[in-house]
Amino acid sequence: MKRLPVMVGFGGINPAGRMSFDHAYRRLVIDALNEEKQASTYQSLARLMRLEETDRDFIRDHTLIRRIEIWDPESVDWQSSAQLKATDTQSLSFRLSKRQLPEEIPPGWCVSELSSREVLVTIDESLSVMLPELRPSKVTSAGQLPTGFDPAEWYPARNHPRGLQMTIFGASDAVRSTGFSVDQLKGMVRPDEIAVYSGSAMGQLDNEAYGGLLQNPMTGRRPSSKHCALGLPEMTGDFVNAYVLGSVGETAGIIGACATFLYNVKRGIDDIRSGDKRIVIVGNAEAPILPHVIEGYRVMGALAEDEELCALDESDVCDNRRACRPFSSNAGFTVAEASVWVVLMDDELAVQEGARVLGSVGDVFVNADGYKKSISGPGIGNYLTVAKAMAAARSIVGEDVLRKGSYMQAHGTGTPQNRVTESHIFNELAKTFGIDDWKVGAVKCFVGHSMAPAGGDQLSAVLGTWNDGYIPGIKTIDHIAEDVHHSNLSLPFDHVEIDPDEYPAAFVNSKGFGGNNATGLFLSPKQTLAMLSKRWGAKAITQLQHAQEQTTAAALEYDAHADTGEISPLYQFGEGVIEGDELELLEDRVGIPGFEHSVSLDIANPYEDMV
């Protein structure tokens, strides 16, 4: 009997705002909400953005995809190589500080002393130099965190890269959304029954990490002792273990390009279903809105350039807000930043502890593409992952629910290639499984493509839909492109109101460079409670609901103060550090100070039938 992975906490930060309690989701569908929910959403964003009053127009204009604000896209630092040559009548010469002389004098340099501090350098031939300049970026759109929100201001950031700053904020938000403290969570299970699975698809690339490591020697600065370590892709998980949870449980950074979030969810649910882990924190953070990253994707032909967007609209003005146009006439994807985290528990523990039930994970499937023409081009693997996820839904909730009570949150990047290939997958499999009008959302039209956490952005929309009843429409488009396959699909331009009770199953699809494909099946809170009731009985569910009152009250108390800065992110640096000589080392267990339970050494022989 496999354990059910229950989602008991969810949080983070993306261009729509704080993700716990559906705040970010509600920014997507804000024009469809009633006034009370609109006011709550605007208030959350106003506090997050450090606004003194709720200026709704400003908030709308400075969230989601918009013109880049983090740096000036009209003045990007650049260096051009050049050869300085001497004139016919005289040599090339210049004054230089002695401290700036190269350690090894280049061939052809004649150095003479001018003073105790300066020298004169004379060169007869030519000199290779790098000339600094400012260039405009050909891409000016990005999905940025709300204007005014700086994750470094929320805790002692110590020059951490932006992705790790977002990690601290996002993971803290998810953990606190459970209604349990860190000590309560750690007290529920053995120390090695907790796991953190996290990774960044690209690592940290700004100047505080790999950017500084690789660029500093070429720009006259030194790499620091932090650059190499803080750039590692798995460092997001390491930060959660070391500074948020103080966990000694299992950890891993599983990377699958733009499918990374679902890859880590799969690892988490596999461990929970096997009984190996009882609490798993899964999440990713990515901060790729950097001039050199955007230029790299641009020269690949992957990004929506301003000139192409203008051509689509037959306009001289770039519409940054509509840069990402999934399944319509489009020009490329839009880079975004985000930090998204989910807390999973096995169903027995969730019922026992009175956890909030946000839904559950039915399954996640991962497949490669096989032989490929291009490492960046799509292949057949995504047909397999979507087909298996749909088959899993048919087995769990039934064929009728699959046909009439499920919908898909697409990868939906907004590239010409994606609109053809992903729509063909969905359309053909909708036909195969007898679905006439399969609803498909594509939230990257609002928040852009955050790489590793992208599947988490999509999951946020799924969880919000189950609470508020609106599948976010693809609001940036006004037509479906001619090459999109949609005979059996519904690709709505506007938000679609549904009865959440009639949609117990939702899918999240991810496609990544290199043939990284993943599709997740997620089950609604109502469906999850029905499954828990069948397994544990009505009495246990009644007890769960009573216990949830205290858990939910604690979670709502956090939510009430989360945006004001009154509650700092969970961050414990240099406190509670345990040394090896403090452990209780026994033959059958290891006791750890600060942990209620010991690590068991009663390990069964997995090869008993062979020895």
C-alpha positions as CSV (number, residue, x, y, z in Angstrom):
1,M,0.0,0.0,0.0
2,K,1.8,3.1,-1.2
3,R,1.6,6.3,0.8
4,L,-0.1,9.4,-0.8
5,P,2.2,12.5,-1.0
6,V,0.0,15.3,0.4
7,M,0.8,19.0,-0.3
8,V,0.6,20.7,3.1
9,G,2.5,23.9,2.3
10,F,3.2,26.0,-0.7
11,G,5.0,29.3,-1.1
12,G,7.6,31.5,-2.8
13,I,7.9,34.6,-4.8
14,N,7.5,35.3,-8.5
15,P,6.5,38.3,-10.7
16,A,2.9,38.1,-9.5
17,G,3.9,38.4,-5.8
18,R,4.0,36.1,-2.7
19,M,2.8,32.6,-3.7
20,S,1.5,31.3,-0.4
21,F,-2.3,31.6,0.2
22,D,-2.8,32.1,-3.6
23,H,-1.7,35.8,-3.6
24,A,0.4,35.4,-6.7
25,Y,-2.4,33.4,-8.4
26,R,-4.9,36.1,-7.7
27,R,-2.8,38.7,-9.3
28,L,-3.2,36.7,-12.5
29,V,-7.0,36.6,-12.4
30,I,-7.5,39.8,-10.4
31,D,-10.0,41.3,-12.9
32,A,-12.2,38.3,-12.4
33,L,-12.3,38.4,-8.6
34,N,-14.8,40.0,-6.3
35,E,-13.8,43.3,-4.7
36,E,-12.9,41.7,-1.4
37,K,-10.4,39.4,-2.9
38,Q,-9.1,42.1,-5.2
39,A,-8.5,44.4,-2.2
40,S,-6.7,41.7,-0.3
41,T,-4.4,40.9,-3.3
42,Y,-3.6,44.6,-3.9
43,Q,-2.9,45.1,-0.2
44,S,-0.5,42.1,-0.1
45,L,1.4,43.5,-3.1
46,A,1.5,47.0,-1.8
47,R,3.1,45.9,1.4
48,L,5.5,43.6,-0.4
49,M,6.5,46.5,-2.8
50,R,7.0,48.9,0.1
51,L,4.2,51.3,-1.0
52,E,2.7,53.6,1.5
53,E,-0.7,53.3,0.0
54,T,-2.4,50.9,-2.3
55,D,-1.9,52.4,-5.8
56,R,-3.7,49.9,-7.9
57,D,-2.5,51.3,-11.3
58,F,1.1,51.3,-10.1
59,I,0.9,47.8,-8.8
60,R,-0.6,46.5,-12.0
61,D,2.1,48.2,-14.1
62,H,5.0,47.0,-11.9
63,T,4.2,43.3,-11.6
64,L,4.2,40.4,-14.1
65,I,6.1,40.7,-17.4
66,R,7.1,44.3,-18.1
67,R,10.0,46.4,-19.3
68,I,13.2,45.5,-17.5
69,E,13.7,47.6,-14.4
70,I,16.5,45.6,-12.6
71,W,19.1,47.2,-14.9
72,D,18.8,49.8,-17.7
73,P,18.2,47.9,-21.0
74,E,19.3,51.1,-22.9
75,S,22.8,51.0,-21.3
76,V,24.3,47.5,-21.0
77,D,28.0,47.3,-20.1
78,W,30.0,45.9,-22.9
79,Q,33.6,45.6,-23.9
80,S,34.9,45.7,-27.5
81,S,38.4,44.4,-28.5
82,A,40.6,46.8,-30.4
83,Q,44.2,47.2,-31.7
84,L,45.9,50.5,-30.9
85,K,48.6,51.2,-33.5
86,A,51.5,53.6,-33.4
87,T,51.6,56.4,-36.0
88,D,54.2,56.4,-38.7
89,T,56.2,59.1,-37.0
90,Q,56.2,58.1,-33.4
91,S,55.8,55.1,-31.1
92,L,52.7,54.4,-29.0
93,S,53.4,55.5,-25.4
94,F,51.4,56.0,-22.2
95,R,51.8,56.6,-18.5
96,L,51.0,53.8,-16.1
97,S,51.0,53.3,-12.3
98,K,53.6,50.8,-11.2
99,R,50.9,48.8,-9.4
100,Q,49.1,48.4,-12.6
101,L,52.0,46.9,-14.5
102,P,51.5,43.2,-15.6
103,E,53.4,40.8,-13.4
104,E,55.2,39.6,-16.6
105,I,56.0,42.5,-19.0
106,P,54.6,41.7,-22.5
107,P,57.0,41.4,-25.4
108,G,57.6,44.7,-27.2
109,W,57.0,46.9,-24.1
110,C,59.8,49.3,-23.2
111,V,59.3,50.4,-19.6
112,S,61.1,53.5,-18.1
113,E,60.6,54.9,-14.7
114,L,59.0,58.4,-14.4
115,S,58.7,58.5,-10.6
116,S,58.5,56.3,-7.6
117,R,54.9,55.6,-8.5
118,E,54.7,55.9,-12.3
119,V,56.3,54.4,-15.4
120,L,56.3,55.3,-19.1
121,V,55.4,52.4,-21.5
122,T,56.5,52.7,-25.1
123,I,55.4,50.3,-27.8
124,D,56.6,50.3,-31.4
125,E,54.0,47.9,-32.9
126,S,50.4,47.7,-31.6
127,L,48.5,47.1,-28.3
128,S,45.5,44.9,-27.8
129,V,42.9,46.6,-25.6
130,M,39.3,46.2,-24.4
131,L,37.3,49.4,-24.8
132,P,34.3,49.8,-22.5
133,E,31.0,50.9,-24.0
134,L,27.3,51.0,-23.4
135,R,25.0,49.2,-25.7
136,P,21.2,48.9,-25.8
137,S,19.7,45.5,-25.3
138,K,17.7,44.1,-28.2
139,V,15.4,42.4,-25.6
140,T,13.8,44.7,-23.0
141,S,11.0,42.4,-21.6
142,A,11.3,40.2,-18.5
143,G,9.2,38.6,-15.8
144,Q,10.6,40.5,-12.7
145,L,9.7,40.3,-9.1
146,P,7.3,43.1,-8.0
147,T,9.0,46.5,-8.1
148,G,10.3,47.6,-4.7
149,F,10.7,44.0,-3.4
150,D,14.3,43.2,-2.6
151,P,14.9,39.8,-1.0
152,A,18.2,41.0,0.4
153,E,16.3,43.5,2.7
154,W,14.4,40.7,4.5
155,Y,17.3,39.0,6.2
156,P,21.1,39.4,6.6
157,A,21.9,38.5,3.0
158,R,25.8,38.8,3.3
159,N,26.3,39.4,-0.4
160,H,24.4,36.2,-1.4
161,P,23.5,35.8,-5.0
162,R,20.0,36.9,-5.8
163,G,18.8,33.4,-6.5
164,L,19.9,32.3,-3.0
165,Q,18.2,35.4,-1.5
166,M,15.0,34.4,-3.2
167,T,15.5,30.8,-1.9
168,I,15.5,32.0,1.7
169,F,12.4,34.1,1.2
170,G,10.5,31.4,-0.8
171,A,11.4,28.4,1.3
172,S,10.5,30.3,4.5
173,D,7.2,31.3,3.0
174,A,6.3,27.7,2.1
175,V,7.4,26.2,5.4
176,R,5.4,28.9,7.4
177,S,2.4,28.4,5.2
178,T,2.1,24.9,6.7
179,G,1.1,26.3,10.1
180,F,3.9,24.4,11.8
181,S,7.2,25.7,13.1
182,V,10.5,24.2,12.0
183,D,10.9,22.6,15.4
184,Q,7.4,21.1,15.1
185,L,8.1,19.6,11.7
186,K,11.4,18.2,12.8
187,G,9.8,16.7,15.9
188,M,7.3,14.7,13.9
189,V,9.7,12.2,12.4
190,R,13.2,10.9,12.6
191,P,15.9,13.3,11.4
192,D,16.7,11.2,8.3
193,E,13.0,10.9,7.4
194,I,13.1,14.6,6.1
195,A,14.5,15.5,2.7
196,V,15.1,18.6,0.7
197,Y,15.3,18.3,-3.1
198,S,16.1,21.4,-5.0
199,G,18.2,22.7,-7.8
200,S,18.7,25.7,-10.1
201,A,18.9,24.9,-13.8
202,M,21.6,27.4,-14.5
203,G,23.2,28.0,-11.1
204,Q,23.8,31.5,-9.8
205,L,25.2,33.6,-12.6
206,D,25.3,37.1,-11.1
207,N,28.5,38.9,-9.9
208,E,28.2,37.3,-6.4
209,A,28.6,33.8,-7.9
210,Y,29.7,32.3,-11.2
211,G,29.4,35.7,-13.0
212,G,32.1,37.1,-10.7
213,L,34.1,33.9,-10.9
214,L,34.4,34.0,-14.7
215,Q,34.3,37.7,-15.4
216,N,36.4,39.3,-12.6
217,P,39.8,38.2,-13.9
218,M,39.0,39.7,-17.3
219,T,37.7,43.0,-15.8
220,G,40.6,43.7,-13.4
221,R,39.1,42.2,-10.3
222,R,39.7,39.1,-8.3
223,P,37.4,36.1,-7.8
224,S,36.3,35.8,-4.1
225,S,36.2,32.8,-1.9
226,K,32.4,32.7,-2.2
227,H,32.1,32.8,-6.0
228,C,32.6,29.2,-6.7
229,A,30.6,27.7,-3.9
230,L,27.6,30.0,-4.1
231,G,27.3,29.4,-7.8
232,L,26.7,25.7,-7.5
233,P,23.2,24.7,-8.9
234,E,22.3,22.6,-5.8
235,M,23.1,25.5,-3.5
236,T,19.4,26.4,-3.2
237,G,18.8,23.1,-1.4
238,D,22.0,23.5,0.7
239,F,20.8,26.9,1.9
240,V,17.5,25.5,3.0
241,N,19.2,22.7,4.9
242,A,21.8,24.9,6.5
243,Y,19.9,28.1,7.2
244,V,16.2,27.4,7.1
245,L,15.6,23.9,8.5
246,G,18.9,22.9,10.1
247,S,18.1,19.5,8.5
248,V,20.4,16.5,8.6
249,G,18.1,14.5,6.3
250,E,18.6,13.5,2.7
251,T,19.4,16.2,0.1
252,A,19.8,16.3,-3.6
253,G,19.8,18.8,-6.4
254,I,18.2,17.2,-9.4
255,I,18.5,19.3,-12.6
256,G,16.5,18.9,-15.8
257,A,16.6,22.3,-17.5
258,C,13.1,23.8,-17.6
259,A,11.6,20.6,-16.1
260,T,13.7,20.8,-12.9
261,F,10.8,21.5,-10.6
262,L,8.9,18.4,-11.6
263,Y,12.1,16.3,-11.5
264,N,12.5,17.2,-7.8
265,V,8.8,16.6,-7.1
266,K,9.2,13.2,-8.6
267,R,12.1,12.4,-6.4
268,G,10.1,13.6,-3.4
269,I,7.0,11.6,-4.1
270,D,8.9,8.5,-4.9
271,D,10.6,8.6,-1.5
272,I,7.2,9.3,0.3
273,R,5.4,6.5,-1.6
274,S,8.1,4.0,-0.7
275,G,8.0,5.0,3.0
276,D,11.7,6.1,2.9
277,K,10.8,9.8,3.7
278,R,7.8,11.3,5.5
279,I,8.4,15.1,5.0
280,V,10.0,16.4,1.8
281,I,10.5,20.1,0.9
282,V,10.8,20.6,-2.9
283,G,11.6,23.8,-4.7
284,N,13.7,25.8,-7.0
285,A,15.0,29.4,-7.4
286,E,16.3,31.0,-10.5
287,A,17.5,34.6,-11.1
288,P,18.5,34.7,-14.7
289,I,17.5,38.3,-15.6
290,L,21.1,39.3,-16.4
291,P,22.3,41.1,-19.5
292,H,24.7,38.3,-20.5
293,V,22.1,35.6,-19.9
294,I,19.5,37.4,-22.0
295,E,22.1,38.0,-24.7
296,G,23.0,34.3,-24.7
297,Y,19.4,33.2,-25.2
298,R,18.8,36.0,-27.8
299,V,21.7,34.8,-30.0
300,M,20.1,31.3,-29.9
301,G,17.0,32.8,-31.4
302,A,15.0,31.8,-28.4
303,L,13.9,35.2,-27.0
304,A,11.2,37.6,-28.1
305,E,13.2,40.6,-29.4
306,D,11.7,44.1,-29.3
307,E,12.0,44.4,-33.1
308,E,10.1,41.2,-33.7
309,L,7.3,42.1,-31.2
310,C,6.9,45.4,-33.0
311,A,6.6,43.6,-36.3
312,L,3.9,41.3,-34.9
313,D,1.9,44.3,-33.8
314,E,2.8,46.5,-36.9
315,S,3.9,49.1,-34.4
316,D,6.9,51.3,-33.6
317,V,6.4,50.7,-29.9
318,C,7.3,47.4,-28.2
319,D,4.4,46.0,-26.1
320,N,6.5,44.6,-23.2
321,R,3.4,43.4,-21.3
322,R,2.5,41.1,-24.2
323,A,6.0,39.8,-24.9
324,C,5.0,36.2,-24.2
325,R,2.2,34.9,-26.5
326,P,1.7,31.1,-26.1
327,F,0.0,29.3,-29.0
328,S,-0.4,32.5,-31.0
329,S,1.7,34.4,-33.4
330,N,4.9,34.9,-31.3
331,A,8.6,35.5,-31.4
332,G,10.2,33.7,-28.5
333,F,10.1,33.2,-24.7
334,T,10.5,35.8,-22.0
335,V,13.1,35.3,-19.2
336,A,11.8,35.5,-15.7
337,E,12.8,35.0,-12.0
338,A,11.1,33.0,-9.3
339,S,11.5,30.9,-6.2
340,V,8.8,28.3,-5.7
341,W,8.5,25.6,-2.9
342,V,6.1,22.9,-1.9
343,V,6.0,20.9,1.4
344,L,5.0,17.3,1.1
345,M,3.9,14.8,3.8
346,D,2.8,11.2,3.6
347,D,-0.9,10.9,4.2
348,E,-0.6,9.1,7.5
349,L,1.5,11.9,9.0
350,A,-0.7,14.6,7.5
351,V,-3.8,13.0,9.1
352,Q,-2.0,12.4,12.4
353,E,-0.7,15.9,12.7
354,G,-3.7,17.9,11.5
355,A,-1.9,19.3,8.4
356,R,-3.5,21.6,5.9
357,V,-4.5,19.7,2.8
358,L,-3.8,21.8,-0.3
359,G,-4.1,18.7,-2.6
360,S,-1.8,15.8,-3.4
361,V,0.5,14.5,-6.1
362,G,-0.9,11.7,-8.1
363,D,2.3,11.0,-10.0
364,V,5.1,12.6,-12.1
365,F,6.5,11.0,-15.2
366,V,9.9,11.8,-16.8
367,N,11.2,10.7,-20.2
368,A,14.0,11.6,-22.5
369,D,13.6,12.2,-26.3
370,G,15.8,9.5,-27.7
371,Y,18.1,10.4,-30.6
372,K,17.9,14.0,-31.5
373,K,18.7,16.3,-34.4
374,S,19.4,19.2,-32.1
375,I,20.0,19.3,-28.4
376,S,17.6,22.2,-28.0
377,G,14.9,20.8,-30.3
378,P,11.9,18.9,-28.9
379,G,11.5,15.1,-29.4
380,I,9.1,12.3,-28.5
381,G,9.7,12.1,-24.8
382,N,6.9,14.6,-23.9
383,Y,4.3,12.4,-25.7
384,L,5.2,9.7,-23.3
385,T,5.1,11.8,-20.1
386,V,1.7,13.3,-21.0
387,A,0.3,10.0,-22.1
388,K,1.4,8.3,-18.9
389,A,0.1,11.1,-16.7
390,M,-3.3,10.9,-18.4
391,A,-3.3,7.1,-18.0
392,A,-2.5,7.6,-14.3
393,A,-5.4,10.0,-13.9
394,R,-7.7,7.5,-15.6
395,S,-6.7,4.9,-13.1
396,I,-7.0,7.1,-10.0
397,V,-10.1,9.3,-10.7
398,G,-11.7,7.4,-13.6
399,E,-12.1,7.8,-17.3
400,D,-15.1,10.1,-17.0
401,V,-13.3,12.5,-14.8
402,L,-10.3,12.5,-17.1
403,R,-12.5,13.4,-20.0
404,K,-14.7,16.0,-18.3
405,G,-12.9,17.0,-15.0
406,S,-9.3,17.6,-15.8
407,Y,-7.3,20.4,-17.5
408,M,-3.7,21.1,-18.4
409,Q,-1.3,23.8,-17.4
410,A,1.0,23.9,-20.4
411,H,4.7,24.6,-20.6
412,G,3.6,27.3,-23.1
413,T,6.8,29.2,-23.6
414,G,5.6,31.5,-26.4
415,T,8.1,30.3,-29.0
416,P,7.0,29.3,-32.6
417,Q,8.4,25.8,-32.1
418,N,6.7,25.2,-28.8
419,R,3.2,26.3,-30.0
420,V,3.4,23.6,-32.7
421,T,5.0,20.7,-30.9
422,E,3.2,21.0,-27.5
423,S,-0.2,21.6,-29.0
424,H,0.3,18.5,-31.2
425,I,1.1,16.4,-28.1
426,F,-2.0,17.7,-26.2
427,N,-4.3,17.5,-29.2
428,E,-3.4,14.0,-30.3
429,L,-3.6,12.6,-26.8
430,A,-6.9,14.4,-26.2
431,K,-8.2,12.5,-29.2
432,T,-6.6,9.2,-27.9
433,F,-8.3,9.5,-24.5
434,G,-11.7,10.7,-25.9
435,I,-11.5,14.3,-24.8
436,D,-13.4,16.7,-27.1
437,D,-12.5,20.1,-25.5
438,W,-9.5,19.9,-23.2
439,K,-8.9,23.1,-21.3
440,V,-5.3,24.3,-21.6
441,G,-3.8,27.2,-19.6
442,A,-0.4,28.9,-20.1
443,V,0.6,31.1,-17.3
444,K,3.9,32.1,-18.7
445,C,2.0,34.7,-20.6
446,F,1.8,36.5,-17.2
447,V,5.0,35.6,-15.4
448,G,7.4,34.6,-18.1
449,H,9.7,31.6,-18.1
450,S,11.6,31.2,-14.8
451,M,13.6,28.1,-16.0
452,A,13.9,25.6,-13.0
453,P,10.9,26.9,-11.0
454,A,8.6,27.2,-14.1
455,G,6.6,24.1,-13.2
456,G,6.0,25.6,-9.8
457,D,4.6,28.7,-11.4
458,Q,2.2,26.5,-13.2
459,L,1.3,24.5,-10.0
460,S,0.6,27.8,-8.3
461,A,-2.1,28.4,-10.9
462,V,-3.5,24.9,-10.3
463,L,-3.8,25.4,-6.5
464,G,-5.4,28.8,-6.9
465,T,-7.9,27.5,-9.4
466,W,-9.1,24.9,-6.9
467,N,-9.7,27.7,-4.3
468,D,-11.1,30.5,-6.5
469,G,-12.5,28.7,-9.5
470,Y,-10.8,30.5,-12.4
471,I,-8.4,28.9,-14.9
472,P,-6.2,31.8,-15.9
473,G,-6.8,32.7,-19.6
474,I,-4.0,33.3,-22.1
475,K,-4.6,37.0,-21.8
476,T,-1.8,38.2,-24.1
477,I,-3.2,36.7,-27.3
478,D,-6.1,37.5,-29.5
479,H,-5.9,34.6,-32.0
480,I,-4.6,31.1,-32.3
481,A,-1.7,30.7,-34.7
482,E,-2.5,28.7,-37.9
483,D,0.0,26.0,-37.2
484,V,-1.3,25.2,-33.7
485,H,-3.2,21.9,-33.4
486,H,-6.4,22.5,-31.4
487,S,-9.3,20.6,-32.8
488,N,-9.7,18.9,-29.4
489,L,-8.3,21.7,-27.2
490,S,-9.7,24.9,-25.6
491,L,-7.1,27.6,-25.5
492,P,-9.1,30.4,-23.8
493,F,-8.1,34.1,-24.2
494,D,-10.0,35.0,-21.1
495,H,-10.3,33.5,-17.6
496,V,-12.5,30.4,-17.5
497,E,-14.8,30.0,-14.4
498,I,-15.2,26.5,-13.3
499,D,-16.7,24.6,-10.4
500,P,-13.5,23.3,-8.6
501,D,-15.4,20.3,-7.3
502,E,-15.9,19.1,-10.8
503,Y,-12.2,19.3,-11.7
504,P,-10.4,17.0,-9.3
505,A,-7.4,16.5,-11.6
506,A,-5.0,18.9,-13.2
507,F,-1.7,18.4,-15.1
508,V,1.5,20.4,-15.2
509,N,3.7,19.9,-18.3
510,S,7.3,20.8,-18.6
511,K,9.7,20.6,-21.5
512,G,13.4,21.4,-21.3
513,F,16.5,21.7,-23.5
514,G,18.4,18.5,-23.9
515,G,15.3,16.3,-24.0
516,N,14.1,16.9,-20.4
517,N,10.4,16.2,-20.3
518,A,8.1,15.8,-17.3
519,T,4.4,15.8,-16.7
520,G,2.8,15.9,-13.2
521,L,-0.7,14.8,-12.2
522,F,-2.1,16.8,-9.2
523,L,-5.2,16.0,-7.3
524,S,-7.6,18.6,-5.7
525,P,-8.1,19.1,-2.0
526,K,-11.6,17.5,-2.2
527,Q,-10.3,14.5,-4.1
528,T,-7.4,14.1,-1.7
529,L,-9.7,14.2,1.4
530,A,-12.0,11.6,-0.3
531,M,-9.0,9.4,-0.7
532,L,-7.8,10.0,2.9
533,S,-11.3,9.2,4.1
534,K,-11.4,5.9,2.2
535,R,-8.0,4.9,3.6
536,W,-8.3,6.1,7.2
537,G,-12.1,6.2,7.8
538,A,-14.5,9.0,8.7
539,K,-13.5,9.2,12.4
540,A,-9.9,9.9,11.5
541,I,-11.0,12.6,9.0
542,T,-13.1,14.3,11.7
543,Q,-10.1,14.3,14.0
544,L,-8.0,15.7,11.2
545,Q,-10.5,18.6,10.6
546,H,-10.5,19.4,14.3
547,A,-6.7,19.4,14.5
548,Q,-6.6,21.6,11.3
549,E,-8.3,24.4,13.1
550,Q,-5.1,25.1,15.1
551,T,-2.8,24.5,12.2
552,T,-4.8,26.8,9.9
553,A,-5.0,29.5,12.6
554,A,-1.2,29.6,12.9
555,A,-0.9,29.6,9.1
556,L,-3.3,32.5,8.7
557,E,-1.6,34.4,11.5
558,Y,1.6,34.2,9.4
559,D,-0.3,35.3,6.3
560,A,-1.6,38.3,8.0
561,H,1.9,39.6,8.7
562,A,4.0,38.1,6.0
563,D,4.1,41.1,3.6
564,T,4.9,43.7,6.2
565,G,8.4,42.6,7.2
566,E,7.2,42.0,10.8
567,I,8.0,38.3,10.3
568,S,11.5,37.8,8.9
569,P,12.3,34.8,6.7
570,L,13.6,31.8,8.5
571,Y,17.4,32.2,8.5
572,Q,19.6,30.8,11.2
573,F,23.3,31.5,10.5
574,G,26.0,30.1,12.8
575,E,23.5,29.2,15.6
576,G,22.7,25.7,16.8
577,V,25.8,24.2,15.1
578,I,26.4,20.7,16.3
579,E,29.9,19.1,16.5
580,G,30.6,15.4,16.1
581,D,31.6,14.9,19.8
582,E,28.1,16.1,20.8
583,L,26.4,13.1,19.1
584,E,25.2,10.1,21.0
585,L,26.7,7.2,19.1
586,L,25.1,3.9,20.0
587,E,25.0,0.5,18.3
588,D,21.4,0.8,17.3
589,R,20.9,4.6,16.9
590,V,22.5,8.0,16.7
591,G,21.1,10.7,19.0
592,I,21.4,14.3,17.8
593,P,21.1,17.3,20.2
594,G,18.0,19.4,19.3
595,F,16.2,16.5,17.6
596,E,13.4,14.7,19.4
597,H,14.0,11.4,17.7
598,S,17.2,9.5,17.0
599,V,18.5,8.2,13.7
600,S,17.9,4.4,13.6
601,L,20.7,2.1,12.8
602,D,18.4,-0.9,12.6
603,I,18.9,-1.3,8.8
604,A,17.5,-4.4,7.2
605,N,19.5,-6.3,4.6
606,P,18.0,-5.4,1.2
607,Y,19.6,-8.5,-0.3
608,E,18.4,-11.0,2.3
609,D,17.5,-13.5,-0.4
610,M,21.0,-13.4,-1.8
611,V,23.1,-14.0,1.3
